[in-house]
Amino acid sequence: MSDVLVLAEHHESEIRKVTFELITAARAMGTPVVLWLGTGCNDAAVAALGSFGAAKILVADSADVSDHPVVPGAEIVASLIESMQPAAVLVASSADGKEIAARSAIKSGCGIITDAVEIASDGTATQSVFGGSTVVHSRVTHGTPIITVRPNSITASESAVTAVTENIAIGISDSAKLVSVTNRNVVEKGARPELAEADVVVSGGRGVGGAEGFGVIEALADSLNAAVGASRAATDAGWYPHQFQVGQTGKTVSPSLYIANGISGAIQHRAGMQTSKVVIVVNKDSEAPIFELADFGVVGDLFTVVPQLTEEIAKRK
């Protein structure tokens, strides 16, 4: 079988869940080969990648990769496309992932598909476009397919193999080193899951009424071990930090369960959560567009409904 190159998403040695989803998708297309850019590829990481079917891990750990963002990674991917001739390259639809994918496509002259939610064994990608109103099936017709995949779109499944590692050294051009990392600040990580990878997301919108209104949203999220999201209206008003915005100009999420509270359902927001498996809506406006996406809906005041739901969940634990 042909190799399928998978770009690992990780923070030092902590592997993002989407990496295992990409490896799972790669197994249907060929033999997964993981590219690890930067530091942190220890024995535990190798074992974890192998448990999902990564036969080989290519490690590019050098100062050129660590000290210069994105562009060195794109050059490495483009070089591997030329030398390996993989059946496809799979990348997470993160900010860095999409930029590396786009730059790699230009450098290698290959076609690219972004934000896929499913990939068939023949490389056909499924996309949800135009704010989720249209489903598209597409294939790359020129060069090696480079496909970015939304986190949580593919269910990761284990298929253990013994992974081998190979350190690679690919020359990085001077132009790739024009931008340098001068400082790193560690973001304090809370107890809640990361928004883009969370299996359950509880979001609040204009209906929460203010920053203090997110207290009931956070309480429900914590009862479900969920991430907290917010609509653009709520983040623009300063009620919740922008990094938690769900939508076309924020983060795209595909959780198993999405609970929208006080969110009207503007197309901008719907585009960011349209592919959620189950959607529950709480809104006092029965005509709110978000109800069109709802699997279950409650017409009522969120400050009455949500605390009752949180209390009932606590009783059942």
C-alpha positions in Angstrom: 0.0 0.0 0.0 1.1 3.6 -0.6 2.2 5.8 2.2 -0.1 8.5 3.5 1.7 11.4 5.2 0.0 12.7 8.4 1.2 15.9 10.0 1.1 15.5 13.8 -0.7 18.2 15.9 1.1 18.4 19.2 2.2 20.6 22.0 5.7 19.4 22.9 5.0 15.7 23.8 1.2 16.2 24.2 -0.5 14.8 21.1 -3.8 16.5 20.0 -6.7 14.1 19.5 -7.1 15.2 15.9 -3.8 13.5 15.1 -5.3 10.1 16.0 -8.4 11.0 13.8 -6.1 11.7 10.9 -4.2 8.5 11.3 -7.5 6.6 11.3 -8.5 8.3 8.1 -5.1 7.6 6.6 -5.4 3.8 7.3 -8.2 3.6 4.8 -6.1 5.1 2.1 -2.7 3.4 2.7 0.0 3.1 5.3 0.1 6.1 7.8 3.5 7.8 8.1 3.5 10.6 10.7 5.6 13.7 10.4 6.5 15.2 13.8 7.7 18.8 13.6 9.7 20.1 16.6 10.5 18.7 20.0 8.7 16.2 22.3 8.6 13.0 20.3 9.4 10.7 23.2 8.8 7.0 23.7 5.3 7.5 25.0 4.3 9.6 22.0 5.7 7.0 19.6 3.8 4.2 21.4 0.6 6.3 21.3 0.9 7.0 17.6 1.7 3.3 16.9 -1.4 2.2 18.8 -3.5 4.0 16.2 -1.6 2.6 13.2 1.3 4.9 12.5 3.9 2.6 11.0 6.6 5.2 10.8 7.3 8.5 12.5 9.5 11.0 10.7 11.0 13.4 13.3 12.2 16.8 12.2 13.5 18.3 15.4 15.9 21.1 14.8 16.3 24.8 15.7 15.2 25.7 12.2 11.8 24.1 12.9 11.4 25.3 16.5 12.6 28.9 16.1 10.8 29.8 12.9 7.0 29.3 12.6 5.1 27.5 9.8 7.3 28.1 6.8 10.0 25.5 7.6 7.3 23.0 8.2 5.8 23.7 4.8 9.2 23.3 3.1 9.6 19.9 4.9 6.2 18.7 3.8 6.8 19.8 0.2 10.2 18.0 0.2 8.6 14.8 1.5 5.9 15.0 -1.1 8.7 15.0 -3.7 10.8 12.2 -2.2 8.0 9.9 -0.8 5.3 10.4 -3.5 2.6 9.7 -0.8 -1.0 8.8 -1.8 -2.1 11.9 0.2 -1.1 14.3 2.9 -3.5 14.8 5.8 -3.4 17.9 8.0 -5.6 19.2 10.8 -7.7 22.2 10.1 -6.0 24.3 12.7 -4.5 27.7 12.1 -1.0 26.4 11.6 -2.1 23.3 9.9 -4.1 25.1 7.2 -1.2 27.5 6.6 1.3 24.7 6.3 -1.0 22.8 3.9 -1.6 25.9 1.7 2.1 26.7 1.5 3.0 23.1 0.8 0.5 23.0 -2.0 2.0 26.0 -3.7 5.6 24.8 -3.2 4.8 21.3 -4.6 2.2 22.3 -7.2 -0.4 20.0 -5.6 -4.1 20.4 -5.2 -5.6 21.1 -1.8 -8.9 20.6 -0.1 -9.7 22.3 3.2 -12.0 21.6 6.1 -13.0 18.1 5.0 -15.4 16.3 7.4 -14.9 12.9 5.8 -12.4 11.2 3.5 -13.2 8.1 1.5 -10.6 5.4 0.7 -10.2 6.8 -2.9 -9.4 10.3 -1.6 -12.8 11.8 -2.1 -13.3 14.4 0.5 -16.7 15.6 1.9 -17.0 19.3 2.8 -19.7 21.3 4.4 -19.7 24.7 2.7 -21.6 28.0 2.4 -22.3 28.1 6.1 -23.3 24.4 6.1 -26.0 24.8 3.5 -24.3 22.7 0.9 -22.4 19.4 1.1 -19.7 18.9 -1.5 -17.8 15.8 -2.5 -14.5 16.6 -4.2 -11.2 15.1 -5.3 -7.8 16.5 -6.1 -6.9 16.0 -9.7 -3.4 17.4 -9.8 -0.4 16.2 -7.9 -0.6 14.7 -4.4 -3.9 15.5 -2.6 -3.3 17.7 0.4 -6.4 17.6 2.7 -7.1 19.4 5.9 -9.6 17.8 8.2 -11.8 19.4 10.9 -11.2 18.1 14.4 -13.9 15.7 15.7 -15.1 14.9 12.2 -13.7 11.4 12.1 -13.9 8.9 14.9 -10.5 7.7 15.9 -10.0 4.0 16.3 -7.0 2.0 17.5 -5.2 -0.4 15.2 -1.9 -1.1 17.0 1.4 -1.5 15.1 5.0 -1.2 16.2 6.0 2.2 15.1 9.6 3.0 14.0 11.1 6.4 14.2 13.4 8.1 11.7 15.1 11.4 12.3 15.1 13.5 9.1 17.2 16.5 8.2 15.9 18.6 5.4 17.6 21.9 4.5 15.6 25.0 5.3 15.9 28.0 3.0 17.0 31.4 4.3 13.7 32.9 3.3 11.9 30.4 5.6 13.9 31.9 8.5 12.9 35.5 8.0 10.3 35.3 10.8 11.6 34.1 14.2 10.0 33.2 17.5 11.4 35.7 20.0 9.4 34.7 23.1 7.0 32.1 24.3 4.3 32.5 27.0 2.7 29.4 28.4 -1.1 29.7 28.4 -2.6 28.6 31.7 -4.6 25.5 30.9 -7.9 25.1 32.7 -9.7 21.9 33.6 -12.1 22.2 30.7 -11.3 20.5 27.4 -9.9 22.5 24.5 -12.8 23.9 22.5 -11.9 22.6 19.0 -11.4 19.1 20.3 -14.1 18.8 22.9 -16.7 16.0 22.6 -19.3 18.3 24.3 -19.6 22.1 23.9 -21.9 24.4 25.8 -22.2 27.8 24.2 -23.8 31.1 25.2 -24.9 34.0 23.0 -26.6 37.4 23.2 -29.3 35.9 25.4 -27.0 35.5 28.4 -27.3 39.3 28.8 -23.8 40.0 30.0 -20.5 38.6 31.2 -22.1 37.5 34.5 -24.6 35.4 32.5 -21.9 33.0 31.5 -21.9 31.7 35.0 -24.8 29.4 34.3 -23.2 28.3 31.0 -19.9 27.4 32.7 -21.8 25.5 35.4 -23.6 23.4 32.8 -20.4 22.8 30.9 -18.5 21.7 34.1 -21.3 19.2 34.9 -20.8 17.6 31.5 -17.0 17.9 31.4 -17.5 20.1 28.4 -15.8 23.1 26.7 -17.4 26.5 26.8 -18.1 28.4 23.6 -19.6 31.7 22.7 -21.3 33.4 19.8 -19.7 36.4 18.0 -22.2 38.7 19.6 -21.1 37.7 23.0 -17.4 37.9 22.4 -17.7 41.2 20.5 -19.6 42.6 23.5 -16.7 41.6 25.7 -18.7 39.1 27.7 -16.4 36.2 27.0 -12.8 35.9 25.6 -12.5 35.9 21.8 -10.6 32.6 21.8 -13.9 30.8 22.7 -15.8 32.2 19.8 -17.6 29.5 17.7 -18.3 30.5 14.1 -17.0 31.3 10.7 -14.6 33.9 12.0 -13.9 31.9 15.2 -13.4 28.2 15.8 -15.1 25.4 14.0 -16.3 22.6 16.2 -17.8 19.2 15.5 -18.6 17.7 18.9 -20.9 14.8 19.7 -23.2 17.2 21.6 -23.6 21.0 21.1 -25.8 22.9 23.5 -26.7 26.4 22.3 -28.1 28.8 24.9 -29.5 32.2 24.0 -28.0 32.0 20.5 -30.2 33.1 17.7 -28.4 31.2 15.0 -26.9 33.7 12.6 -25.3 32.0 9.6 -21.8 33.0 10.9 -22.4 31.0 14.0 -24.1 28.1 12.3 -21.1 27.7 10.0 -18.9 26.9 13.0 -21.0 24.2 14.6 -23.2 22.8 11.7 -21.5 19.4 11.7 -22.2 18.7 15.4 -23.7 15.3 15.9 -26.5 16.3 18.2 -27.7 19.9 18.8 -29.7 21.0 21.8 -31.1 24.6 21.7 -32.4 26.7 24.6 -34.0 30.0 23.5 -37.0 32.0 24.5 -37.6 33.0 20.8 -39.4 30.0 19.2 -38.7 31.6 15.7 -34.9 31.7 16.3 -33.1 30.2 13.2 -30.9 28.0 15.4 -34.0 25.8 16.0 -33.7 24.7 12.3 -30.5 22.7 13.4 -31.9 21.4 16.7 -32.3 17.8 17.4 -33.9 18.8 20.7 -35.2 22.3 21.6 -36.5 24.1 24.6 -38.4 27.3 24.2 -37.8 29.1 27.5 -35.6 31.5 29.5 -32.1 30.0 29.7 -31.7 31.3 33.3 -34.6 29.0 34.2 -33.9 26.0 32.0 -30.1 25.7 32.2 -29.8 25.6 36.0 -32.5 23.0 36.1 -30.6 20.9 33.6 -27.4 21.3 35.5 -29.2 20.3 38.7 -30.7 17.2 37.0 -27.3 16.1 35.6 -25.8 16.4 39.1 -28.5 14.1 40.5 -27.8 11.5 37.9 -24.1 11.3 38.5 
